[in-house]
Amino acid sequence: MPTPYLDELLKATVALLIVVDPAGLVPVVLGLTKDMKKEERRGTFRVAMLVAIVLLVIFAVAGRELLILFGITVYSFMIAGGILLLILAMQMIFRGGFVGPSTATDDVGVVPIAFPLLVGPGAITTTIVSLQTYGIIITLISIVIVMSVCWLVLRFLDRIDSLLGRRGTAVLSTLMAVFIAAIAVQFILTGIQFYYPAG
């Protein structure tokens, strides 16, 4: 693969990885699955990964068409996604993570782990923007790479938690939340600049 494509793949992958924030999910997912047995937890993670991949691929392949169908520009979606992502980042910083139902049922793998934790407005927006910027091939490869990292994090969830400790996990989660907030602001500014260009 030529160097320009590697650079684009790196940019697309890093952007999506920061937004998905698999390391920041550790304390949240642990809380959601704390009452599950080992095999139940693994089954939940398999469901979550499958749903997350399907959602991202759908938006990577048909995201633009879906926006056109509803008469929405990618820039409007960037602004909306940026606002929602900013709210999520603020929630992570001030409340210490995603605030939502923590029922240990089969549905936990779908909601909230797959959506909106793994695939939220930020990940969807990032995927659509990546498609517009880098093309379908690089976008799909970046999805596979990021979801593989997420699977490894979920697979070794207990070990990561014990290695980082509560303080380490909290610091890492807060740091990633700041990055998410920065990406959210950039999404909003990019969308606004399209409608109100400088000069």
Order of alpha helices (4+ residues) and beta strands (2+ residues): alpha-alpha-alpha-alpha-alpha-alpha-alpha
